[in-house]
Amino acid sequence: MGCVRLMVLLCCVLAAAGIARAFSLREIAWLVVFTFGTLTVVGVLAEIAVGKPSRDGKPRWPCAFKG
């Protein structure tokens, strides 16, 4: 691992330790539920926005999934 990756890992470990000290297990569980719920909603909305073809039948993003 490079030095930058080790520093990122150290920051993540310190952040996780700080969150574990600051919140109870129930609060952390709710934080996880809200975070993944938000990510799921954003992902679904992005798929809806990008996945539909335009009116002329061509995809909106010409570089997406050529194949």
Backbone torsions as a table, in degrees:
resi	resn	phi	psi	omega
1	MET	NA	143.0	177.3
2	GLY	-78.8	167.7	-178.7
3	CYS	-63.0	-38.6	-179.0
4	VAL	-65.6	-42.0	179.8
5	ARG	-65.0	-37.5	177.6
6	LEU	-66.4	-37.4	177.6
7	MET	-66.6	-39.8	177.1
8	VAL	-63.9	-43.4	177.4
9	LEU	-61.4	-42.5	178.7
10	LEU	-62.5	-41.8	178.2
11	CYS	-63.8	-40.2	178.3
12	CYS	-65.1	-40.7	179.0
13	VAL	-65.5	-43.2	178.4
14	LEU	-64.6	-39.5	177.8
15	ALA	-65.2	-41.9	178.9
16	ALA	-64.4	-39.4	178.1
17	ALA	-65.6	-40.1	178.5
18	GLY	-65.7	-40.5	178.0
19	ILE	-67.0	-39.6	-179.9
20	ALA	-65.0	-33.6	178.4
21	ARG	-77.2	-32.5	-172.3
22	ALA	-83.1	-28.9	-173.6
23	PHE	-120.6	155.3	173.7
24	SER	-80.3	169.7	-179.4
25	LEU	-62.6	-38.6	178.1
26	ARG	-63.7	-41.7	178.9
27	GLU	-66.7	-38.0	177.3
28	ILE	-65.3	-40.0	178.6
29	ALA	-62.9	-42.6	177.9
30	TRP	-66.2	-37.0	176.5
31	LEU	-61.0	-41.5	178.4
32	VAL	-65.4	-43.7	-179.9
33	VAL	-61.8	-46.1	-179.3
34	PHE	-67.7	-38.8	-179.7
35	THR	-64.8	-50.2	-179.5
36	PHE	-68.9	-32.4	175.6
37	GLY	-64.1	-43.3	177.8
38	THR	-64.0	-44.4	178.7
39	LEU	-62.5	-37.9	178.7
40	THR	-65.9	-44.4	179.5
41	VAL	-63.6	-44.0	178.8
42	VAL	-63.2	-41.3	178.7
43	GLY	-64.0	-42.8	178.8
44	VAL	-65.4	-42.7	178.5
45	LEU	-64.7	-36.9	177.0
46	ALA	-66.4	-40.3	178.0
47	GLU	-64.6	-39.1	178.1
48	ILE	-65.7	-42.3	-177.6
49	ALA	-69.0	-40.1	-174.7
50	VAL	-91.3	-30.1	-172.1
51	GLY	-73.4	-24.3	-178.7
52	LYS	-79.2	136.2	175.0
53	PRO	-73.0	159.2	177.5
54	SER	-76.3	-177.8	-175.4
55	ARG	-65.7	-28.6	-179.4
56	ASP	-87.3	3.4	175.7
57	GLY	90.8	-7.1	178.9
58	LYS	-89.2	149.5	177.7
59	PRO	-65.6	152.4	-179.4
60	ARG	-68.5	-34.3	-178.2
61	TRP	-108.4	106.0	-175.2
62	PRO	-65.5	-21.4	-177.7
63	CYS	-91.4	-2.9	-173.2
64	ALA	-82.4	122.0	170.2
65	PHE	51.2	58.9	174.4
66	LYS	-75.1	125.1	-179.8
67	GLY	172.0	NA	NA
